[in-house]
């Protein structure tokens, strides 16, 4: 995609542009840290890249669906692929754990930097969830859409645990399916995994509910303003 096309795309997709702005701010903070201190947090750039994958992918799916309804099997496959990558978005929140090893002189800078990365990852993820919500609600109904979203967020809470504590990655579904299944079964018997999943899922559901209501209210206000 050329620069002109990218600018045009961002101008016609202001929500994506806003998320890109927040992500750019996070990257600038990281760049300053690298230049003036060290490279210890360079992994945040990779984690943020992974957080964007589910949004870029599901936005492409949504455009296909709006042009012509996708076959049920293909749409189900696309939603499954999205779900496999979605935990990478809220996963960045767990990078706050690295603050424990930060020198006292850098604690506030690093806290703000990681918070900016976490905010960017969470907002990017929530927007991708909203697109899934609209796809399912448009194809079927609102009740099924909410059921899909809640189940997806609970599974994502478990996925974040697998990523942080089990060190599993989204692509392990293809590269190590057997080992991944054994890891999932083992984690399901771990009390920490259950507590982590319930807590993280609750936060994700609450965050998306607030995100969704805010977006709906903005649309409602806009429709009344121009009616």
N, C-alpha and C positions, 0 to 999 in steps of 0.2 A: 504494500500500500504506500503510494507516494505521499509526500508531505501535504500537498493540496487536498488529496482525497481524505487524508486523516483529519485535517482541519475541518473540511466539510462534514465529515462524519460526526465529529465532536460537536459542531454547531447544531446539527440536527438531532443529537442525542445528549442533551444537557446533563442528564443524570450520570451518564458514563463520563462526561467531561468533569463533573464535580468529583467523582471517585478518582479519576486520573489526577486531578489537582491534589487531593489528599495524599494519594500514593506518591506523587512527585515531591510533596513536602516531606514525607517520611524519608525518601531517598536522599534528599538534600541534607537532612539531619544526619543520616548515616555517612554521607560523603564527608561532611565536616568532621565527624568523629574519626574517620579513617585518616584524613589528612593531618589532624592535630593530635591524635592519640594513638590508636592501633586498629588492627583489622578484626578484632575479636567478634564483632557483631555483623560481619559481612553476610552471614547465613540468613539474616533477615531479608535481604534482597531476594534470595531464592524462595523463601517462604512466601513472600508477597507475590512473586511471580506465580507460584502454585495457587495462591488464593484467587488470582484473576482467571485461571483456567475454567472453573465452572461457570462464571458469568459470561465469558466470551463464548463458550460452547452453547449454553442454554439460550443466549440471545440469538445465536445463529439458528438454533432449533425453532425458536419462536418466530423468526422471520420466515422460515420454511413453512411453518404451520399456518401463518397468516396468509401466505400466498396460495397454498392448497393444503387442506387437512392431510396430515401424514397417515399412512397405514398404521393400524393399531399396534402391530408387532414392532414396527420401526420406531414409533413414538415411545413405546415401553422400553425399548433398548436404549434410546437416547436419554430417557429419564433415569435409567439405571446407571448409565455412564456418568451423568451429572451427579448422582448420589454418591458414586465412588470417589469423585474428586471434591465434592462440596466440603467435607470435614477439613480440607486444607485451609479454608477461609477462617473459620473460628479458631483453628489450631494455633494461629499466631498469638492469641491471647495467652496461651500457656508459656510463651517465651518470656513472660514476666518473671519466671522462676530464675532466670539468669541474673537478675538484679542482686541475688545473694552473693555473687562473686565480684560485684563491681566495687572498685575503690571508692571510699567515702567522698573524695573530691569530685567524682563523676556521677554520683548516685542520682542527682536531680536531672542532669542532662540525659542520662541513659533511661531514666524512668519516663521522661517525656518522649524520648525517641521511640522506645518500645511501645508506649501507649499510642503514639501516632500510627505506628505499624499495625497495632492491634485494632485500632479504630478503622483503619483503611480496610483491613482484612474482613472485619465484622460487617461493615457497611456494604462491601462488595458482595459478601456472601448473602446478606439479607436481601439485596436487590435481586440476586439470582433466584432466591426462594420466592420472591414476589412474582417473578416471571413464570416459574413453575406453577404457582398458584393460579395465575391467569390462564395458563395453557390448560390445566386440568379443569378449571371452572368453565372455560369457554367450550371445551370439548364435551364435558359432562355436566357437573353442577357444583354449586358452592360447598355443599356438605362433603362430597367426595374430595374436593380440593383441600378443605381444612383437614380431613382425615389423612390425606396424603402428606400434607405439610407437617403435621404433628408427628406422624410416624417417621418421616424423613429426619426431623430434628432430633428425635430420640435416638435413632440409629446413628446420626452424626455425632451425638454426644458420646456414644460408645466408640465411634470411629476415632474421635479425638483421644480417648484413652488408649486405644490401640496404637495410635501414632506416637503419643508421648511416652508411654510406659513400655509398650511392646516393640516400639521402633519399626512398626509396619508402615508401608507406603501404599498409595492407591494402586500403583502398577503391580503390586505383589499379587493382585487378583489374577493376573496373567502369568507372572514369572514364578510365583511360589504358591499356587492355589492350595495344595495339600498342607503345607506348613502353616499357611494363613488360617485355614479351617481349624487346625489343631490349636493355634494360638487363640482363636475366637472362643473355642470350646473351653479352653483353660481359663481364659479371662472371665467367662460367664460364671465361673465358680469362685471368682475372686471377690470378696466383700468390698475391696477398694474400688474395683471396676464398677460394681453396682452403685456405690455411693457417688463416684465420679460421674457416671452416666446420668443418674437422676439429677444431680446438681447442675451439671452442664446443660442437660436437656431443658431443665426448668428455665435457666437463664436464656437459652436460645429461643424457646417458645415465647417467653415474656418479651424478649427483644423484638422478635418478629411481629408479635401482636401489636406492640407499640408502633413499630415501623409501618405496619399495614394500616392501622387506624389513622396514623398521621397522614399517610399518602391518600387514603380515601377522603379524609376531611379536606385536604388541599384540593382534590378534584371536585368535591361538593361545593366548596367555596368558589372555585373558578366557574363552575356551571351556573351558579346563582349570580355571579358578578356580570356574566355576559348574557343572561336570559332576559 
